[in-house]
Amino acid sequence: MIEPATLVAHLSDLVGAANVSSGDGIDESDTHDEALSAESARPVAVVRPGSTDDVAAIVVTAVLHGVPLTARGSGTGLSGGCAPTPGGVVVSFERMARILEIDTENQVAVVEPGLTLVELDAQLAPLGLTYPVSPGEPSASLGGNVGTNAGGMRAVKYGVTRHHVLGIEAVLGTGEVITAGGKFVKSTSGYDLTQLVIGSEGTLALVTKILLRLHPRPDHHATLLAPFATMEEIAVAVPRLVSGGLGPVVVEYIDVASMAGITARAGIDLGIPEEVQKQTTAYLVVVLEDHRQDRLDEDTESLAQQLAEEGAVEVYVLPPLAGTQLIEARERAFWASKAAGADDLLDVVVPRASIPDFLTTAATVAEQTSSLVIGCGHAGDGNVHLSVWQADPVVRHAVMHDIISAGIGLGGAVSGEHGIGRTKKPYLAEFEDPAKLALMRRIKASFDPEGILNPGAIFDPDPWTGTGR
């Protein structure tokens, strides 16, 4: 293994000493992401490339000396996916954060991986365009979104990251640079490497350029809030809302405890009467959008009537400011849970009609283990976000295991959008088909023969080879 000082010197020669941090110069934030249960680790160095050539040179150096590399965008992940490997190097894309092109005719943006969602949106808004994926943290980077196939509340209408990435440029674990996809929406020209890299959490390649599909930006929005007495009623209502022709952009459920927490943290008073609150188990939040106010008004009236017919205790069409505040508060639900001392998070996804059964099991597990498990979720696509309060790590693991097992049993998956990272890989190892995991390892070996790219994420390094293969 190369000496740390020698490695730092080599990296400094590649990108300039000002773009390499080591020792006490490494910022604490570069040692972890926002996962509640992942352990932080101090890398040998943090290197900040400025170009694809820089990234390729860094990878070649890492291969030569057997140094693990971990890609990092904004560090907003929730599964430990960008936690460094001890003795390794963090490749931070903060310098590669440019918009290279906005092609209005083809409605495509070409961006670098360090660009954040809020920075992209600021440039698209004046053009009447939008990138519709909204995972809940506007400071998240596009590279990080690609790494985890980020979703968010608007996935019920627009889908997730993979539905909007048309192409990539990436550096493999060999130092080779590939391009895949382009400014087109369909291709049958061999394997779709773009889609393979999306969601791979930096284990297959370091993405250096992203081609994003854009959409016209709707000007008008309406937010409806519907308290329900039971989750079963919400589960029955949601498929009808989604398939009813109104095209809701957000369909969220929020349990009463989570609603109290997020509104209190945001300083919002929605003015729900006490008698309504007493009848409520969970709230359904639905957002509509349109390019014309008159059509939006008609759809809002139709949706309010439909919610009432589905059994809502009451239906509120929120004033625009209150609607915006509620959605922003929902997007900050993680921070409310973190501030309240949550010990871990789950983002299991199940068929949306199975949400009540899943939540019933989660509540039973919580009661049997004296744990607190509450949350909210994307009711339109079955992605349930649960915060877990259980200080005992052994008991907490059992709680997580049993809740995930319940989701798998209902036809779901371990993670809907946060990724596996390091925090959920024990559960993936237990519940995933061994043949599929073996195939994933072979795919990684093809992209990253020496196993230097984010080893320890998704699955542990192969005990026979000592690499991520």
Stockholm file with secondary structure:
# STOCKHOLM 1.0

chainA/1-469         MIEPATLVAHLSDLVGAANVSSGDGIDESDTHDEALSAESARPVAVVRPGSTDDVAAIVVTAVLHGVPLTARGSGTGLSGGCAPTPGGVVVSFERMARILEIDTENQVAVVEPGLTLVELDAQLAPLGLTYPVSPGEPSASLGGNVGTNAGGMRAVKYGVTRHHVLGIEAVLGTGEVITAGGKFVKSTSGYDLTQLVIGSEGTLALVTKILLRLHPRPDHHATLLAPFATMEEIAVAVPRLVSGGLGPVVVEYIDVASMAGITARAGIDLGIPEEVQKQTTAYLVVVLEDHRQDRLDEDTESLAQQLAEEGAVEVYVLPPLAGTQLIEARERAFWASKAAGADDLLDVVVPRASIPDFLTTAATVAEQTSSLVIGCGHAGDGNVHLSVWQADPVVRHAVMHDIISAGIGLGGAVSGEHGIGRTKKPYLAEFEDPAKLALMRRIKASFDPEGILNPGAIFDPDPWTGTGR
#=GR chainA/1-469 SS CCCHHHHHHHHHHHHCGGGEEEGGGSCGGGGCCSCSSCCCCCCSEEECCCSHHHHHHHHHHHHHHTCCEEEESSCCCSSSTTCCCTTCEEEECTTCCCEEEEETTTTEEEECTTCBHHHHHHHHGGGTEECCCBCSCTTCBHHHHHHHTCCBTTHHHHCCGGGTEEEEEEEETTSCEEEEECSSSCCCSSCCHHHHHTTSTTSSEEEEEEEEECEECCCEEEEEEEEESCHHHHHHHHHHHHTSSSCCSEEEEEEHHHHHHHHHHHTCCCCCCHHHHHHCSEEEEEEEEESSHHHHHHHHHHHHHHHHHTTCSCCEECCHHHHHHHHHHHHTHHHHHHHTTCCEEECCBCCGGGHHHHHHHHHHHHHHTTCEEEEEEETTTTEEEEEEECCCHHHHHHHHHHHHHHHHHTTCBSCSSSCCTTTSHHHHHHHSCHHHHHHHHHHHHHHCTTCCBSTTSSSCCCTTTSSCC
#=GC SS_cons         CCCHHHHHHHHHHHHCGGGEEEGGGSCGGGGCCSCSSCCCCCCSEEECCCSHHHHHHHHHHHHHHTCCEEEESSCCCSSSTTCCCTTCEEEECTTCCCEEEEETTTTEEEECTTCBHHHHHHHHGGGTEECCCBCSCTTCBHHHHHHHTCCBTTHHHHCCGGGTEEEEEEEETTSCEEEEECSSSCCCSSCCHHHHHTTSTTSSEEEEEEEEECEECCCEEEEEEEEESCHHHHHHHHHHHHTSSSCCSEEEEEEHHHHHHHHHHHTCCCCCCHHHHHHCSEEEEEEEEESSHHHHHHHHHHHHHHHHHTTCSCCEECCHHHHHHHHHHHHTHHHHHHHTTCCEEECCBCCGGGHHHHHHHHHHHHHHTTCEEEEEEETTTTEEEEEEECCCHHHHHHHHHHHHHHHHHTTCBSCSSSCCTTTSHHHHHHHSCHHHHHHHHHHHHHHCTTCCBSTTSSSCCCTTTSSCC
//
